[in-house]
Amino acid sequence: MRGKVSRRPSGALIDYSCNMCLAVPGRVLSIRGDDPLIRCARVDFGGVVKDINLAYAPDAAIGDYVLVHVGFAMTVIDEAEAQRIYADLLTVAGLQPGSAGAAVPAAQEPPA
């Protein structure tokens, strides 16, 4: 069965039957807020730090790795799982660990 197909303004066809979402692991650097719905964390994604909502991962703590999708931490994962996911993402991107553009956040003590 074929999925929905549409055309971009450029003329390129888009087949929506093979879209997928991606969640990326990051390391929690700091947490702010007490309200469970708007509690946020500063999360490090290999050198890129973003504010992430913790509503779906209320047990996340400083130093934990979280799996993030569209600005929300979906779950807490262990460091080994985070490193495995980073390695898989690098493979998909065609990069080698340690190469330029392949920064992986290492477990370090978060800033005080």
N, C-alpha and C positions, 0 to 999 in steps of 0.2 A: 504494500500500500504506500502510495506516495504522499508526502506531507505537503503543507502549504508552500507554494513557491510565489515569490514576488520579484519585482525588478527595482533596483536602486535607481536614483536619478542618473547615475553614470551609465545605466544600461545593463549593469551586471546583475545576474540572477542570484537570488538568495533562496536556498532550500532550507526551510525551517525544520525539516524532519531530523536533522542531525545537529541541532544546537545542544550545548551542554553548559552547565554552570561550573564554576571553579571556586574552590575554597583554598585559601593560602594560609600556611602556618606563620605565626609571629610570636614574639616573646614580650610579655607584659613588663613594661618598665615602671609604670606608676598607675595608681587608681585614684579616682576622685568621685565624690558623691555618695549619698546614703540611700537615695530612692532606687529600688531595684529596677525600675523601668528606664531610668536615665543615667544610671551608674556607668561611667566611662573609664577607659584605660588608654594610656599612651602605649602603643604596640610597635615594636621594631620588626620590620620586614627586611632584613639584610641591609640595614642602613637607612631605609626609608621609614620614618616614624609617623604614624597616623593615630588620630583619636578614633577609638572603636567602642561601640556600645556593648555592654556586658549583660543585657537583659536575659539573653538565652544561655549564658554561662555564669550564673550567679556565684559559683564557687571559685572562679578564677582569682588567683592571688599574684602578687608581684613575683616575678621570676618564672611563672608558668608559661607554657606554650599554649596558644589558643588557635583554633582553626576558624578563619574569618571569611565570611562571604558578604559582599555588599555593605561593609561597614559594621557588621554584627559578628561578635564572637559566637560561634555556634556550639562549641564544646571545648573542653580542656583536653589536651593530648600530652603525652610524655615527650621528652626530648628526643628519644630514639625515633619515635614516629614522625616528629617534625623534621628530623634530619633525613629520614627516608623519603618523605614527601618532597623536600627541597631537591634531593638527588633526582627524583622522578621528574620534577619540573625542569631541572637543568637538562635532562635527557631529551625531553620534549622540545625544549628551546634550542637544542643542538649545542649546548655549552658544556664545558668540562669544569668540574669543581676546582676552584682556585683561579680560574681564568677571569679576565676582565669582564665585568657584568654578571659574575656568578657569586656574589657575596651571600654568605649564609651566616645568619646571626649565631654566634657562638654563645654558649652558656657562660655568662660573666655575672659578677655581682652587679645588681642594678644600682644606679646612682642613688645616693641618700637624699 
